[in-house]
Amino acid sequence: MDESSGGMRGVWLATALAALAACGTASAATAPPTRYQADGFVLADARHGPQLCAGVAFSMPPQCAGPDIVGWDWNTVDHDAQGGVRWGDYHVVGTWDGERLTLTEPPRPAKRPDAPPDRSDFIPSPCPEPIGGWRPVDPAKATDQAIDAAIDLAKKIPGYAGGWLDQSYLDEIEGYDPRDPIEGYANDPERLVLNLRFTGDPAVHEPAIREVWGGALCLSHAEQTRARLHAIQKRIEKEIKGLYSIGTDELKDHVDVGAWVVTEELRREVEERYGKGLVVLHSFLEPVDD
């Protein structure tokens, strides 16, 4: 399907999503409504009543917002309160009308597995490690300023698809915990690996990058440019209602989309529009297996 088509085709996803949220045919209207479930943070404050949250700002009191929850009673659940704000973490079950969750059973405490340590700084480099390990080829150009210059240069090259800094060397430091970085070790430009991705043959860009960057370097291939992924993200922000998150994953060549409810019909529509795997949908609320 042509992505450049204008007119009414630009709002097809919003229309499809609205139709899916409605009752639909007469036969569907007589069927029991689908029930959904999720573990989520619920918060109410002076601005709004109980709302389901996908993300929370853990100030004190915490802050968050999301769709309203119908049928909530704080008197029936354990919760925290401060300064007119009430909150807690719960497992909720209810029906979804496209904008609100109506409870069909009492909420209960959420059960979440322990989160693993954050390894966001440890994205590995896809290039084979050189003999002798990752080392600068020109230490004079292995500086923080050189990193910035190399990234700025890469962004101007047609086909640029993204980049990151590989700090896997921190694994070699005894006692290092990514949740409590050791001062003086993290972000060492002489030990990290600058990763840059391009469509086409990435090796052709090495001479230009080496003009400004002398540290360890890994150039790898990508299927999508960073510019195209960001353009798709902007379109989806306008086309799909009910989003709680959206962003590009430049390492996996796709756009990550979080919606409160994702139906199979919506998945098919998105795949038809953008192609298989280019847009990955995540549903916060999942159907209950009755």
Order of alpha helices (4+ residues) and beta strands (2+ residues): alpha-alpha-beta-beta-beta-beta-beta-beta-beta-alpha-beta-beta-alpha-beta-alpha-beta-beta-alpha-beta-beta
